[in-house]
Amino acid sequence: MGKNNDSTNRGPVLDTYRKRIGKQDYKKSKSAVKDLKNAAQARKSSTGLNDILLVAVAFSVILASLYVMFYILLANDNPDNM
């Protein structure tokens, strides 16, 4: 890409930086990379529990609001019958 362009004078500092970055990937073993990928996948898939809890809380809030609404409406209907 821009590495072979001689018009820019970045010098050997950029080349050593690129070599250092390239060597870091080879230091990790394949099993370590696999473990990192599995851990990242587990974090992404753990949102299922959050979705279930969100639906349960929303359902509970709806039921509680209906209960309060009916309680207020029925409590004020006929106070003379008691």
C-alpha positions as CSV (number, residue, x, y, z in Angstrom):
1,M,0.0,0.0,0.0
2,G,1.8,3.2,1.1
3,K,4.8,1.3,2.3
4,N,6.5,1.2,-1.1
5,N,6.0,4.9,-1.8
6,D,9.5,6.6,-1.6
7,S,8.2,10.1,-1.8
8,T,7.4,10.1,1.9
9,N,10.3,10.1,4.2
10,R,9.1,8.3,7.3
11,G,12.3,6.3,7.8
12,P,12.9,3.0,9.5
13,V,10.8,4.0,12.5
14,L,7.6,3.1,10.7
15,D,9.0,-0.2,9.5
16,T,10.1,-1.3,12.9
17,Y,6.7,-0.3,14.3
18,R,5.0,-2.4,11.7
19,K,7.3,-5.4,12.4
20,R,6.6,-5.1,16.2
21,I,2.8,-5.1,15.6
22,G,3.2,-8.2,13.3
23,K,5.2,-10.1,15.9
24,Q,2.6,-9.6,18.6
25,D,0.0,-11.7,16.7
26,Y,2.4,-14.6,16.4
27,K,3.2,-14.6,20.1
28,K,-0.3,-15.8,20.9
29,S,-1.0,-19.5,20.5
30,K,-4.0,-20.7,18.6
31,S,-5.6,-22.0,21.8
32,A,-5.3,-18.6,23.4
33,V,-6.9,-16.9,20.4
34,K,-9.7,-19.5,20.5
35,D,-10.3,-18.9,24.2
36,L,-10.5,-15.2,23.6
37,K,-13.0,-15.7,20.8
38,N,-15.1,-18.0,23.0
39,A,-15.1,-15.5,25.9
40,A,-16.2,-12.7,23.5
41,Q,-19.0,-14.9,22.1
42,A,-20.2,-15.8,25.6
43,R,-20.4,-12.1,26.5
44,K,-22.5,-11.4,23.4
45,S,-24.9,-14.3,24.0
46,S,-25.4,-13.5,27.7
47,T,-28.0,-10.8,26.7
48,G,-30.7,-13.5,26.5
49,L,-31.1,-13.4,30.3
50,N,-31.4,-9.7,30.2
51,D,-34.1,-9.9,27.5
52,I,-36.1,-12.4,29.6
53,L,-35.8,-10.2,32.7
54,L,-36.9,-7.1,30.8
55,V,-40.0,-8.9,29.5
56,A,-40.9,-10.2,33.0
57,V,-40.5,-6.8,34.6
58,A,-42.6,-5.1,31.8
59,F,-45.3,-7.7,32.3
60,S,-45.3,-7.2,36.1
61,V,-45.6,-3.4,35.7
62,I,-48.5,-3.8,33.3
63,L,-50.3,-6.2,35.7
64,A,-49.6,-3.9,38.7
65,S,-51.0,-0.8,36.8
66,L,-54.1,-2.7,35.9
67,Y,-54.6,-3.8,39.5
68,V,-54.3,-0.3,40.8
69,M,-56.6,1.1,38.1
70,F,-59.4,-1.5,38.9
71,Y,-58.9,-1.0,42.6
72,I,-59.4,2.8,42.3
73,L,-62.4,2.4,39.9
74,L,-64.2,-0.3,42.0
75,A,-63.4,1.3,45.4
76,N,-65.2,4.6,44.4
77,D,-68.3,3.0,42.8
78,N,-70.7,2.3,45.7
79,P,-69.5,3.3,49.1
80,D,-73.1,3.1,50.5
81,N,-73.4,-0.7,50.1
82,M,-71.0,-1.4,52.9
